[in-house]
Amino acid sequence: MRKKPKQKRSRQMVDALIEATAKCVTELGLDGITTHHIAETAGVSVGSLYQYFDDKEALVEALVDKLANEISEALRRLPLIEQTMMEQAGGAEGTAGLKGNVNMIIQFGFALLNSRDGLYLELVRNWHSLPTDRVMDILQQTFMDLSRVYFLKNYQNTPIEDLHVRIFIIANSVMFTMVRYIGQPRMLMSQEEITKGLTEMVVGYLSGPGETEY
């Protein structure tokens, strides 16, 4: 981004350009859009667009960053995070609460990837060419924060010393699996089967002992 949008009108223009990018990606595909398409959709001149963004790639990066933050906020607003996680504690009940939360988060992720008229699907198909590190960092931190809520409540029953390592592995494994599944042509496995498998994997890993002997 070139010029920093400080005034309200400038911020509105930047927001309009990012939303126009989303619309163009949905309608034309990531490879089919140009800055001219985006400017026309946003109702501004190409010259105005270049005041804030160097090229199409910068606009797509801004869009991906915005979507990642929106996903993070949506995850944090899920009612299960504040209610179920804090209410479930101890023994089998705690494990059941963990399983329910993990399953719901994964279902939320799949629902999100299938939303916005194919925008996420188009981005997933081009995942390899997008600035995904920023997305992974945001979502990984969100998963870490949400996990701490649960394990601070249940730490005595579930002592995991290397929680940050496990969350790193889980976040990357789950997101990669979901992205690959959504981005591929129709597969023999159902979404329900993938959700169940991922849930069992995550719960099994997080419910295991804090130390592993080799």
C-alpha positions in Angstrom: 0.0 0.0 0.0 1.4 3.4 -1.0 -0.6 6.2 0.7 -1.8 5.6 4.3 -5.5 6.3 4.5 -5.8 8.7 7.4 -9.0 10.6 6.6 -12.4 9.0 6.8 -12.9 9.5 3.1 -9.6 7.8 2.3 -10.4 4.9 4.6 -13.8 4.5 2.9 -12.1 4.4 -0.5 -9.6 1.8 0.6 -12.5 -0.3 2.1 -14.4 0.1 -1.2 -11.4 -1.1 -3.2 -10.9 -4.1 -1.0 -14.6 -5.0 -1.3 -14.5 -4.5 -5.0 -11.5 -6.8 -5.2 -13.6 -9.5 -3.4 -16.4 -9.0 -5.8 -14.1 -9.2 -8.9 -12.4 -12.3 -7.6 -15.8 -14.0 -7.1 -17.1 -13.0 -10.5 -13.9 -13.2 -12.7 -11.6 -15.5 -10.8 -8.2 -14.5 -9.3 -6.4 -14.8 -12.6 -9.0 -12.8 -14.5 -9.1 -9.6 -12.5 -7.1 -6.4 -13.2 -6.8 -3.1 -11.4 -9.1 -1.6 -14.1 -11.8 -4.1 -13.2 -11.4 -3.4 -9.5 -11.4 0.4 -9.9 -14.5 0.3 -12.1 -16.3 -1.9 -9.6 -15.4 0.4 -6.8 -16.5 3.4 -8.8 -13.1 5.2 -8.7 -10.5 6.0 -11.2 -7.5 3.8 -11.7 -5.3 6.7 -10.7 -7.1 6.9 -7.3 -6.5 3.2 -6.9 -2.8 3.5 -7.4 -2.6 6.2 -4.7 -3.2 3.4 -2.2 -2.2 0.1 -3.8 0.8 -0.7 -6.1 -0.9 -3.4 -8.0 -3.5 -6.2 -8.1 -1.4 -8.3 -5.8 -1.3 -5.7 -3.1 -5.1 -5.5 -3.3 -5.5 -9.2 -3.0 -3.1 -9.3 -0.1 -5.2 -6.6 1.7 -8.3 -8.7 1.0 -6.8 -11.8 2.4 -5.6 -10.0 5.5 -9.1 -8.5 6.0 -10.7 -11.9 5.7 -8.3 -13.5 8.1 -9.1 -10.9 10.7 -12.8 -11.3 10.1 -12.5 -15.1 10.6 -10.5 -14.5 13.8 -13.1 -12.2 15.2 -15.9 -14.6 14.3 -14.2 -17.5 16.0 -13.8 -15.4 19.2 -17.5 -14.6 19.1 -18.6 -18.2 19.0 -20.8 -18.7 22.1 -19.1 -22.1 22.9 -15.8 -20.4 23.6 -17.1 -18.5 26.6 -19.9 -20.8 27.8 -19.2 -24.5 27.0 -15.5 -24.3 27.5 -15.8 -22.6 30.9 -18.7 -24.8 32.0 -17.2 -28.2 31.1 -14.4 -29.4 33.5 -12.8 -32.5 34.7 -12.6 -36.1 33.6 -14.8 -37.4 30.8 -17.1 -34.4 31.0 -14.1 -32.1 30.2 -13.1 -34.3 27.3 -16.7 -34.2 26.0 -16.7 -30.5 26.2 -13.4 -30.3 24.4 -14.7 -32.6 21.6 -17.9 -30.6 21.2 -15.9 -27.3 20.9 -13.4 -28.7 18.4 -16.2 -30.2 16.3 -18.1 -27.0 16.2 -15.0 -24.9 15.3 -14.2 -27.3 12.4 -17.8 -27.1 11.2 -17.7 -23.4 11.4 -14.5 -23.4 9.3 -16.1 -25.5 6.6 -19.3 -23.4 6.6 -17.1 -20.3 6.2 -15.1 -21.7 3.3 -18.3 -22.5 1.5 -19.8 -19.0 2.0 -19.5 -15.6 0.3 -20.7 -16.8 -3.1 -17.5 -18.8 -3.8 -15.0 -16.2 -2.8 -13.3 -18.4 -0.3 -13.4 -21.3 -2.7 -11.6 -19.3 -5.4 -9.0 -18.2 -2.9 -8.5 -21.7 -1.6 -7.9 -22.9 -5.2 -5.1 -20.4 -5.5 -3.8 -20.9 -1.9 -0.3 -21.6 -3.2 0.0 -18.2 -4.8 -1.4 -16.1 -2.0 0.2 -14.5 1.1 -0.9 -17.3 3.4 1.7 -16.8 6.1 -0.2 -13.8 7.5 -3.4 -15.8 7.5 -1.8 -18.7 9.3 -0.2 -16.4 11.9 -3.6 -14.7 12.7 -5.6 -18.0 12.9 -2.8 -19.8 14.8 -2.8 -17.1 17.4 -6.6 -17.2 17.7 -6.5 -21.0 18.2 -3.8 -20.5 20.9 -5.9 -17.9 22.7 -9.0 -20.1 22.6 -7.2 -23.1 23.8 -5.8 -21.3 26.8 -9.3 -20.5 27.9 -10.1 -24.2 28.0 -6.8 -25.4 29.5 -6.6 -22.8 32.2 -9.9 -24.1 33.4 -9.0 -27.7 33.1 -5.2 -27.6 33.6 -5.1 -29.8 36.7 -6.9 -32.6 34.9 -5.1 -32.0 31.5 -1.5 -30.9 32.1 0.1 -30.2 28.8 3.5 -28.5 29.1 4.0 -28.1 25.4 0.6 -26.6 24.5 2.1 -24.0 22.1 3.8 -26.8 20.1 0.6 -28.9 19.9 -1.5 -25.9 18.9 1.0 -25.0 16.1 0.8 -28.6 14.8 -2.9 -28.8 15.1 -3.7 -25.4 13.5 -1.5 -26.1 10.5 -2.6 -29.7 10.1 -6.3 -28.8 10.4 -6.2 -25.8 8.1 -4.1 -27.6 5.5 -6.5 -30.6 5.5 -9.6 -28.4 5.2 -8.0 -26.2 2.4 -6.9 -29.3 0.5 -10.3 -30.9 0.8 -12.3 -27.8 -0.3 -9.9 -27.0 -3.1 -10.0 -30.4 -4.7 -12.6 -31.8 -7.1 -15.3 -33.9 -5.5 -13.6 -36.6 -3.4 -14.8 -40.0 -2.2 -14.7 -38.7 1.4 -17.6 -36.7 2.8 -17.2 -33.4 4.7 -18.8 -35.1 7.7 -16.1 -37.8 7.6 -13.3 -35.2 7.4 -14.9 -33.3 10.3 -15.1 -36.4 12.4 -11.6 -37.5 11.6 -10.1 -34.0 12.4 -12.1 -33.8 15.6 -10.8 -37.1 16.8 -7.2 -36.2 15.9 -7.3 -32.9 17.7 -9.0 -34.2 20.8 -6.7 -37.3 21.0 -3.6 -35.1 20.7 -4.8 -32.5 23.2 -6.1 -35.1 25.7 -2.8 -37.0 25.7 -0.1 -36.8 28.3 2.0 -33.7 28.6 5.3 -35.6 28.0 5.9 -38.3 25.5 8.6 -41.0 26.0 10.7 -42.0 22.9 
